[in-house]
Amino acid sequence: MNGDAPPTDGAASEALAALLRNPSLDRIFEAIDFGGEETRLVGGAVRNALLGRPVHEIDLATTAAPETTAERASAAGIRVIPTGVEHGTLTLLVGGETFEVTSLREDVETDGRRATVRFGRDFRADALRRDFTINALFLAKDGRIFDYVGGLDDIRARRLRFIGEPAQRIREDYLRILRFFRFSADFTEGPLDPAGLVAAMRERSGLARLSRERVRAELLKLLAARRAAEAAQEMCDAGLLGPLIASAPNPARLRRMAATEDAGPPDPLLRLAALCVELPEDADRLGQSLRLSNAERQRLERAARLLIPLHAREAPPGEDELRRLLFLNGRQAAADAVMLAAIRAPDLAQWVPAKHFLRETQEPRLPFSGADLLAHGFARGPAIGEALDLLQTRWIAAGFPDDASVLAQMLDEVVKGSR
């Protein structure tokens, strides 16, 4: 479909109108759009509004050159940050909101990772260099949609297609292979576009050229998608996922996790663990292959370490064992390990109460301190640490009592035993 087209229905029309009812956007249009220049919304904001999804950020495309955009925005009192000025992108801060404004572009040269561009004034040419049809819709300030590549039809059909020749789009940036699966998992229904899938499989060797940091970021976004388990299975079937994570993935476990997760945003790192972590060394290997942060790697290693004894159990741990797990390891590590054990269990439903217990139970706190021992005549030094360790062991063995008389007796026994 070329030219402009109406929104898909009344609800979409209202969503687009609401998108434009933004005083900060009005300021940007007023600042830039004069003397023959034109600025339009583009990409995810337009797509999400048409699909009834939340809009988290607004990107704009403009005929103005980057230096013109910067000069005009600054003259209007708008703060300008040159975030990607070599690619024509500026970040404008208006009314507490951030907007990325990019000059219209055409690719001059691509190497599969980054593109060399030149700036232009043709919205159609800019649309043709983008990845997918649903990401190439422009919304003018008067409410008109400009669709040069058939994106509206694909949004109506809940379909994801590359713009033009899929293999060519992929060669421009091999990350588009992962984005193909991610956007399909998030925005579409039904099978993958056959032409896109064939191109992704044929061009998969290009994934090795990408930085591990870019792969990590895109893979975690994919794992947070609505149909992440299906996407992981499709990537496995295509032979694409294993080489990325340097292990044999298990999409069935990810599917079980997705089916039993609580309401709320998914946890992509835990989903990654479900997909391919069995032992602590798996977490270490993942950390290297995906350049995970230290915190991410440590979280996966801790969960894998705690999973080993849980996985060997025939039944879920009882409440006292769960309290011990919670006390010694913290809520997140305990909950991660229990979830990973649950998706390996023959009867996942048996583990649901353990999940809920860890979520709802207050994390135990040792009711003794060094001050208590000093008050009972202990001298400062290693003996205090040893006595606290003994108190902790006895308190856990007793089932985490909180009765004052029981705690006092426990303290007295340790004090007397040390003399």
LINSULMO-V830574 format. One record per residue. PSI is psi as a letter, one per 20 degrees, with the letter a starting at -180 (NA if undefined). Layout:
# LINSULMO-V830574
PSI ; PSI
This chain:
# LINSULMO-V830574
p ; r ; b ; q ; q ; q ; r ; h ; a ; g ; g ; h ; g ; h ; h ; g ; g ; h ; h ; i ; m ; o ; h ; h ; g ; g ; h ; g ; g ; h ; h ; h ; m ; r ; k ; i ; q ; p ; p ; q ; q ; q ; c ; h ; g ; g ; g ; h ; g ; h ; i ; k ; q ; q ; o ; h ; q ; p ; q ; q ; p ; q ; i ; q ; q ; g ; h ; g ; g ; g ; g ; g ; g ; g ; h ; j ; j ; p ; p ; p ; p ; m ; h ; l ; h ; h ; j ; j ; p ; q ; p ; p ; o ; p ; k ; i ; q ; p ; p ; p ; p ; p ; q ; q ; q ; p ; p ; g ; q ; q ; j ; i ; g ; q ; q ; p ; r ; q ; q ; a ; j ; o ; h ; g ; h ; g ; h ; i ; i ; r ; f ; q ; h ; i ; j ; k ; p ; q ; o ; r ; i ; j ; i ; q ; p ; o ; o ; i ; j ; k ; h ; g ; h ; h ; g ; h ; i ; l ; q ; p ; q ; q ; p ; b ; o ; g ; h ; g ; g ; g ; h ; h ; o ; i ; i ; i ; g ; h ; h ; g ; h ; g ; h ; g ; h ; h ; i ; r ; q ; a ; r ; q ; p ; g ; h ; g ; g ; g ; g ; g ; g ; h ; j ; h ; h ; i ; h ; i ; i ; q ; q ; h ; g ; h ; g ; g ; g ; h ; g ; h ; g ; g ; i ; i ; r ; g ; l ; h ; h ; g ; g ; g ; g ; h ; h ; g ; h ; i ; k ; h ; g ; g ; h ; h ; j ; k ; r ; o ; q ; n ; h ; h ; h ; h ; g ; h ; g ; h ; i ; j ; q ; r ; q ; r ; p ; r ; n ; h ; h ; h ; h ; g ; g ; h ; h ; j ; p ; g ; r ; h ; h ; g ; h ; g ; g ; g ; h ; g ; h ; j ; l ; q ; r ; g ; g ; g ; g ; h ; g ; g ; g ; g ; g ; h ; g ; h ; h ; g ; h ; h ; h ; i ; q ; h ; r ; q ; q ; a ; g ; g ; h ; h ; g ; g ; g ; g ; g ; h ; i ; r ; g ; g ; g ; g ; g ; g ; g ; g ; g ; h ; h ; g ; i ; i ; q ; h ; n ; h ; h ; h ; i ; g ; h ; g ; g ; h ; g ; h ; h ; i ; p ; p ; p ; q ; p ; p ; j ; q ; r ; h ; h ; g ; h ; h ; h ; j ; j ; q ; q ; p ; a ; h ; h ; g ; g ; g ; h ; h ; g ; g ; g ; g ; g ; h ; g ; g ; h ; i ; k ; l ; q ; j ; p ; g ; h ; g ; h ; g ; g ; g ; g ; g ; h ; g ; g ; h ; i ; i ; NA
